[in-house]
Structures are given as structure tokens and as C-alpha cells.
Amino acid sequence: MKMTQIRNATNRLEYAGKVFLIDPWLMPKHQFSFIDVPGRPYHVPDEMKEHLLMPFYDLPMSMEEILTGVDYYLVTHLHPDHIDMGMDGTVGAPLDKNVPVICQNQQDAEAFQKSGFCEVMVLSEDGMMCGQAKLTKLPARHGTVVPCGDAMGVMFAAEGEKTFYLAGDTVWYPVVADVLKRYQPEVVALNCCAAETVENGRLIMDAEDVHCVAKTAPEARLYLTHLDNVAHAALTRHTLKGSLAERGVTNYDMPRDGQVITY
């Protein structure tokens, strides 16, 4: 398997002969802030950060490079830092509407259908085949206080490939530990900038959560992503590296935007 870190949680995965574009947030830099969200349902603990324009950085490569050859879009949930969202309620404007979309539930599927996507598939706990790869939906808890809506994790398995756990937008909680023990994935992707809102608490993993994953799955290689592009992040790549060093965590890769890692 080969992972290309695009930006934030957007990654291009080559797995079992198929290309998956994960959480394709492709808008140019500095396009929106928290104060632009209709109804303003979320607030950042540091009020000054609510005015910061996101994403912080532009794409590290051309849109053509990112989109060429993609077999599936995999969208773990519909949040504006995981997919482009229009003010009219449409999603995925830059994407090819003829490429199949894999999403978490019927509600998200309807949003894609209304946005003009021709083939939308809802991933289930029973799993589905994408060529030779089996994808299985797994739970996620998207908030320490109150979950910030639904999100999902995904397990990838295929003959000749490493078992890959895309944890998605989740914090560390007992279900993640159970998944690690049950499937024993060899590669684990963690969203870990410790993003937080007043209403929901911390939304995704922090350094201590990553440490918990590392202790529970010591043989796995951790792929650390969802970094350095959103205003509600509490950690950067730089600060996360220091926190992991303090905890003795070394079994990880933290790719820069545009970097390719092969497992």
C-alpha cells in the first residue's frame, strides 16, 4: 500500500490495485472561517482562532495530479474540513461525479446524490468489496463531551497487502481499543491535531491518545495525519512530535503535505 499525504485528512491511498481518495477537501487556501458556518453551531475555545481563514496551506500538487486515476472517493463524514461544501448544501464540487463515492450512512448518501454523484455506496459493518480489497465500517466517537455528528472508521484488508485501519475523526475510547485488538492492523492512520470546539470538547486524537494506540498496537506503524490546516487544532506537527518524544512513541510516520509513504 502507498499513502500520499495531500492536506489535512485528505490522503490518496493505493491499495490492492485500486486508488482511494480519502476525505477530499480540495478548496484553495484561506476560503472560509468558523464565522462563515451557517448558524455558527461551533465555537473555538480561543475566540481569536474563529476568524482564521482555512485551509491554512494550499494543495501541494495540482488538482489533476490528485484526481487522475482515482477509483473511489471515500468520505468518512460530511464536515467542511473533509470535503468541499457549498453554501447551497452541495458537496464535492471539484470531484468527478462519475467516480463512485463510499460514505457512512444514508443521510450522507443523499447529500452526494443531490450534488450529482452518479454512484453512491453506503459502507456497512458487514463490509463491501472494492476490487480485491474488503472495506469494513467501524465506529468512531467524534468528541469527548458530545459527539460532533456521526463519523466512521474503515478497515482495509486484501491478500498481499497490510491490514490498514483508517480510524477517521475519533478520540481514543474503548471501541478503538477493541478494534485494534480484534483486527490487529499493521498500519493505522490517526487524525491527531487535537481539534476542539466549546460545544463538543476535543474532536479527534491528541498525543496521549496516539500513545494509547501505540501501547495497544505496538507492532503497528502509525500514520499521523489531519495536521496543520485548521483553526481549531490544539497541536501542530512540531508540538505533536515533542509530545510523542516525551512519551517514548517512535513507531510512527508524520508525512509532510505531498509526501508519499509506502508500507
N, C-alpha and C positions, 0 to 999 in steps of 0.2 A: 504493500500500500504506500501511496505517496500523498502527502498533505502539503498544500500550498497555502500559507497564511496570506489572506488578502488584506483584510482590515477588520478590526473589532472581532465579532464572532463569525465573519464571513470567511469560509475556507473552501478550497477546491480539493476534493478527495478523489483520488483514482484508486479504485478498489475492485478486484475481480473482473477487470476488463471494462468497467463502467466508470463514468465520471459524474460525481455528485457535487453540485454547487450548494453549499450549506449556508443557510441564513443570508441570502444575497442582498445586503444593504449597499447599494452602489451609487448613491447620490454624491454629487461633488461636495467638497468640504464647505463648512460654515453655512449650512442651508436652513437649520432650524434650532430652536432652543426650547426649554421646558415651558416658557411663557407662550409658545406658539401652539401648544397642545390644546385642542378644543375643550373648554370646560375646566382646564387645568386640574385634572384629578390627582396629579402627583406634585410633590414639592421636595426639593433637595434640602438636607439639613443645613448646609451652608447656602443661605439665600442668594449670595452673590453668584454662585455657580449656575443658578437658574437662568441667567442671562447669557451664559457662554454658548456660542454657536457651534453646533455639531454637524457632522463628524469633525474632529479636530484636524485630521490629515486627509489628503486626497488619496485616491486609489494609487497603488504602487505600480500599476501597469495599465495598459489600455483596456477599455471595455471589451474590445474584440478579443483580446487575449484571454480575458476572464470567461467570456461566454462561449467561445468557439469549442465545439466538441462536447458540450455538456449533455449528458443523457437524462439526468433528473435534477430538478430543484428540490431540495429538502429544507423545509421551513419548520423549525421547531415550535414557533408560535408567532403571532402577529403583534409585534411591538416595533416601534419606529426605529430602533437601533438594530433590527434583524432583517427588515425588508423595507423597501421604499413604500411609503404610504401617502396617498394623495388626500387633499382636503375634502374631496368628494367621496371618500370611503373606498376608493380603489387601491389595489396593492400591486407591487411588482411592475411598475410602468416600464423600466428598461429591459425587461426579460422577454424572451421569445415565447409567445403564448402557445406555441405548438409543442414545447418541451413539457413532458409530464411533471406535475407537482405532487410531492408527497407531503402531507400535513397531518396535524394531530387529531382533529375532530371535525364533525360536520359543520360546525359554525365557521371554522377557518376555511373549510372547503367551499362553502357558499360565497365567501368573500373572493376567493380565487375565481370561481365560476362567474360571478358578477363582473369581475375585472377582465374577462375574456379568455381565460385559460381553457384550452380545449380538453385536456385530460387531467383530472384532479383525483388523487387517491388518498384515502384516509388510512393511515397506518394503524394497525391494531396490536393488541398484546399477543395475538396468535402469530403475527409476523406475515411478511409477504416476500416473494422472490423478485429481485431485480437482476435479471440475468442469472448468474451463478451465486449471487450474494443474497443471503437472507437478512432482512431488516426486521427487528422486533421493537415495538414501542415499549418504553419503560417510564415509570413515574418520575416526576420531578416536583420539588417544592420551591416555588419561586418567591420566597420571602420568609424572614424569620418571625415577623409579627403576624402579618396577614398575607397570604399569597397574592402576588400581583398578577392575577389571572392564571389560566392554565398554561403549562409548558410541558414538553416531553423530552425524555432522553431516548436514544436509539442505540441498539446493539447491532453490530455488523458481524456476520460470520460467513466464511466461504472456504472451501477446500484450497489449500495453498496460500492462504492469507492469514495474517494475525487477527485474532478476535479483537474488535475495536468497539469501545464504549464511548459514545458521544453523550456526555452527561447532560449537556444543554444548560439552560438557565435554572440552576438549582443550588441550594445550600446543602451542606453536609447534614444528613439526618438518617435515621436508621434504615430507611429503604435503600439509600445509596450503598450503605454498608452491605446490605443483603444482596444487592445486585453484584457487587464486587466479589462476594464470597460464592455466589451461585454460578456466575459465568466465568470468573477468573480471567477477565480480559487481559490481553497482552499490551494493548495501547489504550490509554484513557485520555480523552480530551476534556479539559476542565475550563469553564468560563470563570475567571477568578480575579476580576478587578475590584471585588467587594463593593459593587454599585449599591446604593442605598437611597431610599426615599423615607420621608417622615411617616407616610401612611403605612408602609409595608415593612420597614426595617431594612436589614441587608437582604438584597435580592439574589445574589449569587455568591460564590465561594470567596473566602479570604485566605490568608496564609495559613491560619490554623486549620481550616477545612481541607486545604491541599495537604497539609501534614497528616491529617486523619486518613485521607485517601492513600497517601504514601505508606503509612503504617499498616493499613488494611490490605493493600495490594503491593507488597514490597517488590515483587518480581515484575510488575508492570512498568512501562515507560509512560510518563505523564506528558501530555502535550498541552501547554498552558496558553490560553487564548482569551479573547474578549478584553483586550488591554489597550489603554492609551488613546481612546477616541470618544469617550462620553463624559458629560459634565458631572454625573452622579457617582463616578468612580471614586473610591477612597484609596485605591492603590494604583501605582504605575508599575511598569516593568522594573524600573530601578528599585523602588521601595519593596516590591514583592521579592526580588532577588535577595535583598538583605534580610528580610523576614524569614525566608526559607533557609538561608545560610545559618541563621541563629538557631533554627530547629533541626539542622542537620539533614535537610531534604536535598538530595542530589540527583535523584532518578527522574529528571525532567528535561524537556526542551521548551524554550520560550522563544519561538521564532519572531524575528522582526517582520514587518509588513513586506510581502513579496518573497519571503524566504521559503524554500522547498525543503521538506524533510522526508526521507524515505525510511520506512520501517520494514 
